[in-house]
Amino acid sequence: MNNSYFDTARTEIMPHLPAQVARILDLGCGTGATTAAVRKARAVVWAGGVEYLPEVAAKATGNFERLWVGDAAAADLEAEIAPGSLDLALCLDVLEHMVDPWTMVKRLTALLAPGGRLIVSVPNIRNYRFIMGLITRGDFRYRDFGLLDRTHLRFFVKDTAAELATCGGLRLVSAASIQTFRAYEPRGILNALALGRLEGFLAKQWLIVAEKPPV
């Protein structure tokens, strides 16, 4: 098990937090490092987390008021979280592991308050490394981690990732590559020359931010 995967705070979400985050739900929360980072930036009074692996969840208890262990799709979140009560829901590299991520997004949408945000990250199946391997070597072998992680059940490109995040009625705020392309790097130069049109091939992951409209 790669412990850094579960222990690393996803600080790239910080610029996208709502102004107020009193209540947060973190699906695939790992040890709770990302929620702990949000607590430092916002006045969080209640945090819920869902973690599939019991051994990882055991390390997360101190970061959450409520922790569900097991399959998020089977967790009875609605029994303990009132509709329209969450300011933030996080699904960071978790929805691609689900049989029906669209239903989960719709459930989370109902739990968000007006102005509340859903932040999603998913791998980009259109990444050039994957495409080149597929074309030149016929490589579609599942692995222990990465884009072809053997536990990935769903695959997304930018548009379909945005459609997933907004399928419950949320408004799209932004959809962009998590990785930045520095101007002096070959990828950055190519993307600049192409006026940003290569982002869909260069991105490893998409970060999608969606918001619940005011009533």
Wavefront OBJ file of the C-alpha trace (Angstrom):
o trace
v 0.000 0.000 0.000
v 1.306 3.457 -0.947
v 0.780 5.377 2.303
v 1.549 8.757 0.715
v -1.533 8.307 -1.481
v -3.747 8.284 1.602
v -1.740 10.759 3.727
v -1.255 13.606 1.246
v -3.362 16.760 1.583
v -4.827 17.773 -1.775
v -3.925 21.430 -1.440
v -4.813 22.181 -5.074
v -8.442 22.445 -3.940
v -7.756 25.319 -1.540
v -8.285 28.189 -4.038
v -11.694 26.703 -4.869
v -13.162 26.482 -1.368
v -16.393 28.361 -0.641
v -16.003 31.403 1.602
v -17.755 29.484 4.366
v -17.130 25.827 5.089
v -18.831 24.929 8.357
v -19.820 21.420 7.251
v -17.808 19.182 4.927
v -18.085 15.639 3.596
v -14.964 13.978 2.176
v -15.526 10.795 0.121
v -12.427 8.634 -0.154
v -10.964 10.675 2.675
v -7.860 8.562 3.311
v -6.358 9.525 6.650
v -8.120 12.898 6.528
v -5.153 15.041 5.494
v -7.191 17.105 3.030
v -10.006 17.731 5.509
v -7.401 18.729 8.110
v -6.041 21.297 5.635
v -9.553 22.659 5.053
v -10.037 22.969 8.823
v -6.971 25.217 8.985
v -8.363 27.479 6.259
v -12.044 27.583 7.254
v -14.114 27.445 10.465
v -15.250 23.837 10.095
v -17.597 22.706 12.880
v -18.509 19.280 11.473
v -16.638 16.994 9.084
v -17.739 13.639 7.770
v -15.533 11.201 5.927
v -15.975 7.981 4.006
v -13.034 5.602 3.582
v -13.183 2.186 1.953
v -10.110 0.641 3.613
v -10.490 -0.081 7.368
v -6.743 0.145 8.030
v -6.639 3.637 6.506
v -9.859 4.734 8.198
v -8.358 3.790 11.566
v -5.844 6.620 11.101
v -8.516 9.150 10.106
v -10.796 9.187 13.137
v -9.234 12.271 14.737
v -10.046 14.432 11.708
v -13.785 13.694 11.552
v -16.870 13.986 13.717
v -18.376 11.077 11.754
v -16.548 8.443 9.757
v -18.151 5.798 7.557
v -16.003 2.775 6.708
v -16.667 0.804 3.536
v -18.330 1.412 0.193
v -19.527 5.012 -0.123
v -22.376 3.936 -2.392
v -23.740 1.757 0.417
v -23.271 4.321 3.204
v -26.553 5.733 4.534
v -25.317 9.299 4.467
v -28.808 10.757 4.297
v -29.707 9.240 7.665
v -27.227 11.572 9.397
v -26.756 14.481 6.991
v -29.745 16.738 6.435
v -30.605 17.841 2.894
v -29.108 21.219 2.023
v -26.738 21.223 5.016
v -23.252 20.794 3.539
v -20.986 23.612 2.415
v -18.462 21.359 0.709
v -18.329 17.828 -0.683
v -15.036 16.361 -1.858
v -14.679 13.462 -4.309
v -10.959 13.406 -5.007
v -9.951 10.411 -7.122
v -12.870 8.338 -5.866
v -15.731 8.504 -8.381
v -13.803 6.551 -11.032
v -13.804 3.592 -8.618
v -17.617 3.460 -8.439
v -20.046 1.435 -10.532
v -22.509 4.345 -10.605
v -20.772 7.642 -9.811
v -23.673 9.621 -11.321
v -26.057 8.471 -8.592
v -23.496 9.391 -5.939
v -23.128 12.895 -7.374
v -26.906 13.325 -7.352
v -27.000 12.234 -3.695
v -24.291 14.723 -2.785
v -26.027 17.477 -4.724
v -29.124 17.054 -2.552
v -26.988 17.368 0.593
v -25.323 20.636 -0.467
v -26.609 23.990 0.744
v -27.168 26.829 -1.766
v -23.706 28.143 -2.569
v -22.175 24.868 -1.457
v -19.560 23.296 -3.685
v -18.668 19.865 -4.998
v -15.007 19.427 -5.928
v -14.143 16.401 -8.034
v -10.871 15.076 -9.385
v -10.642 12.227 -11.895
v -7.893 10.866 -14.160
v -7.877 11.949 -17.807
v -8.172 8.968 -20.173
v -7.215 11.283 -23.077
v -3.694 11.827 -21.705
v -1.078 11.597 -24.455
v 1.041 8.983 -22.672
v -1.900 6.600 -22.490
v -2.945 7.288 -26.085
v 0.564 6.730 -27.440
v 0.930 3.486 -25.504
v -2.426 2.305 -26.774
v -1.680 3.202 -30.411
v 1.933 2.048 -30.603
v 1.909 -0.946 -28.232
v -1.759 -1.813 -27.773
v -1.208 -1.234 -24.053
v -4.402 -1.409 -22.036
v -3.028 -3.477 -19.163
v -4.380 -2.720 -15.710
v -1.852 -1.868 -13.019
v -1.676 -1.344 -9.258
v -1.845 2.453 -9.587
v -2.115 5.254 -12.128
v -4.573 5.827 -14.954
v -5.145 2.097 -15.485
v -5.411 1.281 -11.784
v -7.114 -2.108 -11.704
v -9.805 -0.712 -9.365
v -10.881 1.977 -11.864
v -14.325 1.186 -13.237
v -15.101 4.446 -15.070
v -13.001 6.662 -17.340
v -13.434 10.350 -18.144
v -12.280 13.170 -20.371
v -12.747 16.839 -19.510
v -16.285 17.229 -20.843
v -17.612 14.003 -19.356
v -15.992 14.790 -16.004
v -17.790 18.150 -16.011
v -21.043 16.429 -16.983
v -20.609 14.029 -14.071
v -20.074 16.827 -11.545
v -23.141 18.716 -12.754
v -25.508 15.794 -13.424
v -27.487 16.550 -10.259
v -28.154 20.174 -11.204
v -25.049 21.977 -9.952
v -23.572 24.898 -11.894
v -20.113 24.367 -13.370
v -17.589 26.792 -11.871
v -14.383 25.511 -13.422
v -12.810 22.520 -15.129
v -9.051 22.462 -15.540
v -5.950 20.321 -15.369
v -4.660 19.738 -11.858
v -1.115 19.835 -13.193
v 0.269 23.192 -14.260
v 2.354 23.490 -17.419
v 5.288 25.834 -16.824
v 6.032 28.168 -19.720
v 9.647 26.974 -20.085
v 8.797 23.242 -20.114
v 8.241 21.474 -23.456
v 4.629 20.749 -22.522
v 4.055 24.365 -21.573
v 5.635 25.644 -24.776
v 3.565 23.284 -26.931
v 0.366 24.189 -25.126
v 1.089 27.912 -25.466
v 1.817 27.572 -29.197
v -1.460 25.697 -29.577
v -3.310 28.464 -27.661
v -4.187 26.037 -24.863
v -5.823 23.503 -27.150
v -3.454 20.711 -26.069
v -4.612 20.773 -22.452
v -6.930 17.831 -23.104
v -3.958 15.664 -24.103
v -1.428 16.930 -21.554
v -3.578 16.801 -18.419
v -3.175 13.772 -16.148
v -6.141 14.669 -13.968
v -9.095 17.022 -14.154
v -10.203 19.172 -11.243
v -13.879 20.028 -11.548
v -15.613 22.571 -9.312
v -19.405 22.778 -9.285
v -21.702 24.900 -7.140
v -25.299 24.674 -6.008
v -27.242 27.696 -7.294
v -29.008 29.975 -4.805
v -32.659 29.202 -4.156
l 1 2 3 4 5 6 7 8 9 10 11 12 13 14 15 16 17 18 19 20 21 22 23 24 25 26 27 28 29 30 31 32 33 34 35 36 37 38 39 40 41 42 43 44 45 46 47 48 49 50 51 52 53 54 55 56 57 58 59 60 61 62 63 64 65 66 67 68 69 70 71 72 73 74 75 76 77 78 79 80 81 82 83 84 85 86 87 88 89 90 91 92 93 94 95 96 97 98 99 100 101 102 103 104 105 106 107 108 109 110 111 112 113 114 115 116 117 118 119 120 121 122 123 124 125 126 127 128 129 130 131 132 133 134 135 136 137 138 139 140 141 142 143 144 145 146 147 148 149 150 151 152 153 154 155 156 157 158 159 160 161 162 163 164 165 166 167 168 169 170 171 172 173 174 175 176 177 178 179 180 181 182 183 184 185 186 187 188 189 190 191 192 193 194 195 196 197 198 199 200 201 202 203 204 205 206 207 208 209 210 211 212 213 214 215
